[in-house]
Amino acid sequence: MAVALLPSAGWSATANREIEEMREEMREEKREMPGEVQLPAFPQPDKLIPFVVSAMTDNKFMIDSESLSIGSDGIFRYTLVIVSPSGAQNVSYEAMDCSTAERRIYALGRADKTWSKARSDRWVKIVDNSLNRHHAELYTDYFCPIGISIRNADEVREALRRGGHPSMMRR
């Protein structure tokens, strides 16, 4: 008799999936719609702050200090510049949500120093892998250090200049 009262495993998995989908919709409602984002001025070389990602890459990674902001929604917005050893440059205007460990790309920089809207502006989980290591580095050492509440964009700029958030640095 007790067995008949227990929900089936299929129902449980479906219910869990529906609950997670509802939670995701609620998170999306709290975050801005893609059309609401104001794109920053194109980054100027003297405003770029470099940060180290790994000794395994020769690429240079930089954040435009002028574009770095934290919205009232708690989401970081910033321009990321990546320069390869041959001088090729990738520029993107992005966002990072510390509460969900996700990122998104709003726009990509063109050679004529204008922006092109990203084809996909969906939120994507931050994964610590060799392809996107720079996002994981920004997440863990600069924007979202565990147990630390970042007060403002100036605190992040200072952390970038120091090579990591002071309370996360190894002594």
Residue pairs with C-beta under 8 A, 6 or more apart in sequence:
7 15
27 99
27 100
28 123
30 73
31 73
31 75
31 97
31 123
32 71
32 73
32 75
34 106
34 117
34 121
37 77
37 93
37 95
37 106
39 93
39 106
39 107
39 115
40 64
40 66
40 67
40 79
40 93
41 66
41 67
42 91
42 109
42 113
42 114
42 115
43 64
43 66
43 67
43 79
43 81
43 91
43 109
44 64
44 66
47 64
47 65
47 66
48 62
48 63
48 64
48 65
48 81
49 62
49 63
49 64
49 65
49 157
49 160
49 161
50 60
50 61
50 62
50 160
51 61
51 62
51 63
51 137
51 138
51 142
51 160
51 163
52 61
52 137
52 163
53 59
53 61
53 133
53 134
53 137
54 133
54 137
56 130
57 133
58 84
58 85
59 82
59 83
59 84
59 85
60 82
60 83
61 80
61 81
61 82
61 134
61 137
62 80
62 81
62 82
62 83
63 78
63 79
63 80
63 81
63 138
63 160
64 78
64 79
64 80
64 81
65 157
65 160
67 77
67 78
67 79
67 93
68 76
68 77
68 78
68 79
68 153
68 156
68 157
69 76
69 77
69 78
69 153
70 76
70 77
70 150
70 152
70 153
70 156
71 77
74 97
74 98
74 99
75 95
75 96
75 97
76 95
76 96
76 97
76 98
76 143
76 156
77 93
77 94
77 95
77 106
78 93
78 94
78 95
78 96
79 91
79 92
79 93
79 94
79 109
80 90
80 91
80 92
80 93
80 94
80 134
81 89
81 90
81 91
82 89
82 90
82 91
82 134
83 89
83 90
89 109
90 108
90 109
91 108
91 109
92 105
92 106
92 107
92 108
92 109
92 118
93 105
93 106
93 107
93 108
93 109
93 115
94 103
94 104
94 105
94 106
95 103
95 104
95 106
96 102
96 103
96 126
96 135
96 138
96 139
96 143
96 144
97 103
97 123
98 139
98 143
98 144
98 150
100 123
101 125
101 126
101 139
101 144
102 123
102 124
102 125
102 126
103 123
103 124
103 126
103 135
103 139
104 121
104 122
104 123
104 124
105 118
105 120
105 121
106 117
106 118
106 121
107 115
107 116
107 117
107 118
108 115
108 116
108 118
109 115
109 116
110 116
126 132
126 135
126 136
126 139
127 135
127 136
128 136
128 140
129 136
140 146
140 168
141 159
141 164
141 165
141 168
142 156
142 159
142 160
142 164
142 165
143 150
143 156
144 150
145 165
145 167
145 168
146 168
148 165
148 167
148 168
150 156
150 165
155 165
159 165
159 166
162 169
163 169
